[in-house]
Amino acid sequence: MLTTFDKIVIGALVGIIILNIAFQIYIRLPSDEVEEEDILIVFYNAKKWEYTLPELQDIDEYSGTGSMMTQMGIKGPYNFTGIRFNELFHDLKINGGTLGAWVIAADGYNMTFTSAELQGSITVFDESGNSSDALVGLLLVYSQDGVLLEREDGPLRLAYVGDCNCVTPASYWIKQVRKITFFKEVNNLL
């Protein structure tokens, strides 16, 4: 038969076991704090920057309209929101005037941009497919037609936009941008 002392000790041990189980369950519960995933990695001069979507959205945003010319015809117009490369350079605290960029997508697709292309110096067409002198800028896009880009195209992509419906070659419109490496051009040639 158990004495009163034995009952107290057993009760205390059972209480400790129950508290331990409750604590273990509590620490394994999902946190209300969601850790943001890095969606863009930028390299320049042996330095590395990692950006989450909210961090990119904190950089001065720009909105513009653009369409892409594909082999099947013109797609668009689309209204894009994102950041211009000069604003990204400002955030990185680097002078981007003579920098080119090597842009890499999530699937490994990559393309090199000259400093002139980063500043919007490419062939532009009007909605009829005729050459145009409209001014465009390259945008690192995170929103299309007011909605954040889905994984199929984003969460980031490149697009040339302007104040009007500017049409540019689709080959420049890289989807799922993941990494950008900036480099100095020699005499503005690659």
C-alpha positions in Angstrom: 0.0 0.0 0.0 1.2 3.5 -0.9 1.9 6.0 1.8 0.8 9.6 1.5 4.4 10.6 0.8 4.6 8.0 -2.0 1.4 9.4 -3.5 2.8 13.0 -3.4 6.0 11.9 -5.1 4.2 10.0 -7.8 1.8 12.9 -8.3 4.7 15.3 -8.7 6.5 13.0 -11.2 3.3 12.7 -13.2 2.9 16.5 -13.2 6.5 17.0 -14.3 6.0 14.4 -17.2 2.7 16.1 -18.3 4.4 19.6 -18.2 7.4 18.2 -20.2 5.1 16.7 -22.9 3.1 20.0 -23.1 6.3 22.0 -23.5 7.6 19.7 -26.2 4.4 20.1 -28.1 4.4 23.9 -27.7 7.9 24.3 -29.1 7.1 22.3 -32.1 4.0 24.3 -33.0 4.4 26.4 -36.2 5.4 30.0 -35.4 3.2 32.9 -36.4 6.4 34.5 -37.7 7.0 33.5 -41.3 10.6 33.8 -42.3 10.8 35.4 -45.7 12.6 33.5 -48.4 15.5 35.2 -50.3 14.2 35.6 -53.9 17.1 37.5 -55.4 20.8 37.2 -55.0 23.0 40.0 -56.3 26.8 39.9 -56.8 29.3 42.7 -57.5 33.0 43.1 -56.8 33.1 40.0 -54.5 30.2 41.3 -52.5 26.9 39.5 -52.2 23.4 40.9 -51.3 20.3 38.8 -50.7 16.8 40.2 -51.0 13.4 39.1 -49.9 10.3 40.3 -51.7 9.4 42.8 -48.9 12.9 44.2 -49.1 12.6 44.7 -52.8 9.2 46.3 -52.4 10.8 48.8 -50.0 13.0 50.1 -52.8 11.4 53.0 -54.8 8.9 51.3 -57.0 8.1 52.2 -60.6 5.1 51.2 -62.7 4.9 51.2 -66.5 3.3 49.5 -69.5 5.0 47.1 -71.9 4.3 44.4 -74.5 6.6 41.8 -75.9 7.1 40.8 -79.5 7.3 37.1 -79.9 7.5 34.8 -82.9 3.7 34.4 -82.5 3.0 38.1 -82.5 2.7 40.8 -79.8 1.7 39.8 -76.3 0.4 42.5 -74.0 0.0 45.2 -73.0 0.7 44.5 -69.4 1.0 46.9 -66.5 4.1 46.1 -64.4 5.4 47.3 -61.0 8.9 46.7 -59.8 12.2 48.5 -59.4 14.3 50.2 -62.0 18.0 49.2 -62.2 19.2 52.7 -61.2 17.2 52.3 -58.0 18.7 48.9 -57.3 22.2 50.4 -57.9 21.3 53.2 -55.4 20.2 50.6 -52.8 23.4 48.6 -53.4 25.4 51.9 -53.1 27.2 51.3 -56.4 27.6 53.4 -59.5 25.9 51.5 -62.2 26.7 53.8 -65.1 29.1 51.4 -66.9 28.0 48.1 -65.4 26.7 45.2 -67.4 24.7 42.4 -65.9 24.6 38.6 -66.1 21.1 37.6 -65.2 20.3 34.0 -64.3 16.9 32.4 -64.0 15.8 29.6 -61.6 16.0 27.0 -64.4 19.6 28.1 -65.3 18.6 30.2 -68.4 20.9 33.2 -68.4 21.5 36.3 -70.5 24.1 39.1 -70.4 22.9 42.7 -70.6 25.2 45.7 -71.6 25.0 48.9 -69.6 23.1 50.4 -72.5 20.5 47.7 -72.4 20.2 48.1 -68.6 19.4 51.7 -69.3 16.8 51.0 -71.9 18.7 51.3 -75.1 17.1 48.5 -77.2 14.9 48.3 -80.3 11.4 49.5 -79.5 8.3 49.0 -81.7 4.8 50.4 -81.7 1.6 48.3 -81.4 1.7 47.8 -85.2 5.2 46.4 -85.1 6.8 49.4 -86.7 10.0 50.9 -85.2 9.4 53.5 -82.6 11.5 56.1 -80.8 9.6 55.6 -77.5 11.8 55.5 -74.4 11.8 52.4 -72.3 13.4 51.3 -69.1 14.3 47.8 -67.8 12.3 46.9 -64.8 12.9 44.1 -62.3 9.2 43.2 -62.0 7.4 41.7 -59.0 3.8 42.6 -59.9 1.8 42.3 -63.2 -1.6 43.9 -63.7 -1.8 44.6 -59.9 -1.0 41.0 -58.8 2.2 39.6 -57.5 3.9 37.3 -60.1 3.2 33.6 -59.6 6.1 31.0 -59.6 5.5 30.3 -63.3 6.8 33.7 -64.3 8.3 35.0 -61.0 8.5 35.9 -58.3 10.7 38.2 -60.3 11.1 38.8 -64.0 12.5 41.4 -66.4 10.4 43.6 -68.6 11.0 46.8 -70.6 8.3 49.4 -69.8 7.5 52.9 -70.7 4.8 55.6 -70.3 3.0 54.2 -73.4 2.5 50.7 -74.7 6.0 50.0 -75.7 6.8 46.8 -77.6 10.2 45.2 -77.1 11.7 41.8 -78.2 10.5 39.0 -75.9 14.1 37.6 -75.7 14.9 40.3 -73.1 12.0 39.4 -70.9 13.6 36.8 -68.6 11.2 34.9 -66.2 12.0 33.6 -62.7 15.0 35.9 -62.2 17.1 34.5 -59.3 20.6 36.0 -59.6 22.2 39.1 -61.0 25.9 39.5 -61.3 27.0 43.0 -62.2 30.4 43.6 -63.9 32.4 46.5 -65.2 32.3 46.8 -69.0 35.6 47.6 -70.8 35.0 50.5 -73.2 31.3 49.6 -72.9 32.0 46.4 -74.8 31.5 42.9 -73.5 
